[in-house]
Amino acid sequence: MNENGLAGSVNSKDCATMIAKAIGIMFAGRTVTHILHLQTKKYAEHIALNEFYDGIVDLTDKLAEATQGQYGLLDVPFITIAVPKDSATFLKDQLKELDKIMAGVEEDYLKNIYQEVQTLYRSTIYKLVNLS
């Protein structure tokens, strides 16, 4: 970690630990968005959150398996998050945290998978902010 608390060039153990934490956050995000999906009274939000929680599972699994192919089995933490009121703010905050964690990843193939994760977050945020 550099002086700003952001990941810079990191060793393989630190990289695996960072990605494991990101995976834990994504799994927690999946569960929270599923709960928000069930609670909303807005159809567009209901559909956007459904697309998110369906999509994030496959992308998280893809990132985990690729990382484990490089570094071995990950110790993914179980992360609990209180269910927020606003789904768009929740996803924005989560993406900001994930971007900070993933900044130190140097392997292009892992960055590429993470870019797919970013795309899903950004697309969902767009739908929640502009279509709900």
C-alpha positions as CSV (number, residue, x, y, z in Angstrom):
1,M,0.0,0.0,0.0
2,N,1.2,3.5,-0.8
3,E,1.0,6.6,1.4
4,N,-2.6,7.2,0.2
5,G,-3.8,3.8,1.3
6,L,-4.0,2.7,-2.3
7,A,-2.5,-0.4,-3.6
8,G,0.6,0.1,-5.7
9,S,2.9,-2.7,-6.8
10,V,2.3,-5.5,-4.4
11,N,3.6,-9.0,-3.9
12,S,1.7,-12.1,-4.8
13,K,0.4,-12.8,-1.3
14,D,-0.8,-9.2,-0.9
15,C,-2.4,-9.3,-4.3
16,A,-4.3,-12.6,-3.5
17,T,-5.4,-11.1,-0.1
18,M,-6.7,-7.9,-1.8
19,I,-8.6,-9.8,-4.5
20,A,-10.1,-12.1,-1.8
21,K,-11.4,-9.1,0.0
22,A,-12.8,-7.7,-3.2
23,I,-14.6,-11.0,-3.8
24,G,-16.0,-10.9,-0.3
25,I,-17.3,-7.4,-0.9
26,M,-18.9,-8.4,-4.3
27,F,-20.6,-11.4,-2.7
28,A,-22.0,-9.1,0.1
29,G,-23.1,-6.7,-2.7
30,R,-24.9,-9.5,-4.4
31,T,-26.9,-10.4,-1.3
32,V,-27.7,-6.7,-0.4
33,T,-28.9,-6.0,-3.9
34,H,-31.1,-9.1,-3.9
35,I,-32.7,-7.9,-0.7
36,L,-33.2,-4.4,-2.2
37,H,-34.7,-6.0,-5.3
38,L,-37.3,-7.7,-3.1
39,Q,-38.1,-4.5,-1.2
40,T,-38.4,-1.9,-4.0
41,K,-41.8,-0.7,-5.3
42,K,-40.2,0.6,-8.5
43,Y,-40.3,-1.8,-11.5
44,A,-37.1,-0.4,-13.2
45,E,-35.2,-0.7,-9.9
46,H,-36.5,-4.2,-9.4
47,I,-35.2,-5.2,-12.9
48,A,-31.9,-3.4,-12.7
49,L,-31.1,-5.0,-9.3
50,N,-32.1,-8.4,-10.6
51,E,-29.7,-8.0,-13.6
52,F,-26.9,-6.9,-11.2
53,Y,-27.2,-9.8,-8.7
54,D,-27.5,-12.3,-11.5
55,G,-24.5,-10.9,-13.3
56,I,-22.2,-10.3,-10.3
57,V,-22.1,-13.9,-9.3
58,D,-20.6,-15.1,-12.6
59,L,-18.1,-12.3,-12.7
60,T,-17.0,-12.8,-9.1
61,D,-16.6,-16.5,-9.7
62,K,-14.6,-15.8,-12.9
63,L,-12.3,-13.4,-11.0
64,A,-11.9,-15.9,-8.1
65,E,-11.1,-18.8,-10.3
66,A,-8.6,-16.9,-12.4
67,T,-6.9,-15.5,-9.3
68,Q,-6.7,-19.0,-7.7
69,G,-5.2,-20.3,-10.9
70,Q,-2.4,-17.8,-10.4
71,Y,-2.0,-17.7,-6.6
72,G,-3.8,-20.8,-5.2
73,L,-6.9,-21.0,-3.1
74,L,-8.1,-17.7,-1.7
75,D,-9.3,-17.1,1.9
76,V,-12.4,-15.1,1.0
77,P,-13.7,-13.2,4.0
78,F,-17.4,-13.1,4.9
79,I,-18.4,-9.5,4.9
80,T,-21.6,-8.3,6.5
81,I,-23.2,-5.1,5.3
82,A,-26.3,-3.4,6.6
83,V,-29.1,-3.1,4.0
84,P,-29.1,0.6,2.9
85,K,-32.0,2.7,1.8
86,D,-30.6,3.8,-1.5
87,S,-29.4,1.2,-4.0
88,A,-27.5,3.6,-6.3
89,T,-25.5,5.1,-3.5
90,F,-24.8,1.7,-2.1
91,L,-23.4,0.5,-5.5
92,K,-21.4,3.7,-6.0
93,D,-19.8,3.4,-2.6
94,Q,-19.1,-0.3,-3.1
95,L,-17.5,0.4,-6.5
96,K,-15.3,3.1,-5.1
97,E,-14.1,0.7,-2.4
98,L,-13.5,-2.1,-5.0
99,D,-11.6,0.3,-7.3
100,K,-9.3,1.2,-4.4
101,I,-8.6,-2.4,-3.5
102,M,-8.1,-3.5,-7.1
103,A,-5.8,-0.7,-8.0
104,G,-2.7,-2.7,-7.2
105,V,-3.5,-5.6,-9.4
106,E,-0.9,-5.8,-12.2
107,E,-1.9,-8.9,-14.2
108,D,-3.8,-7.8,-17.3
109,Y,-6.1,-10.8,-17.4
110,L,-7.3,-10.0,-13.8
111,K,-7.7,-6.3,-14.6
112,N,-9.8,-7.3,-17.7
113,I,-12.1,-9.4,-15.5
114,Y,-12.4,-6.5,-13.0
115,Q,-13.2,-4.1,-15.9
116,E,-16.2,-6.4,-16.6
117,V,-17.2,-6.0,-12.9
118,Q,-16.9,-2.2,-13.2
119,T,-19.1,-2.3,-16.4
120,L,-21.8,-4.1,-14.5
121,Y,-21.7,-1.7,-11.6
122,R,-21.7,1.4,-13.8
123,S,-24.5,0.1,-16.0
124,T,-26.6,-0.7,-13.0
125,I,-25.9,2.6,-11.4
126,Y,-27.0,4.3,-14.7
127,K,-30.3,2.4,-14.7
128,L,-31.0,3.1,-11.0
129,V,-30.3,6.8,-11.3
130,N,-31.9,7.5,-14.7
131,L,-34.5,4.9,-15.3
132,S,-36.0,4.3,-11.8
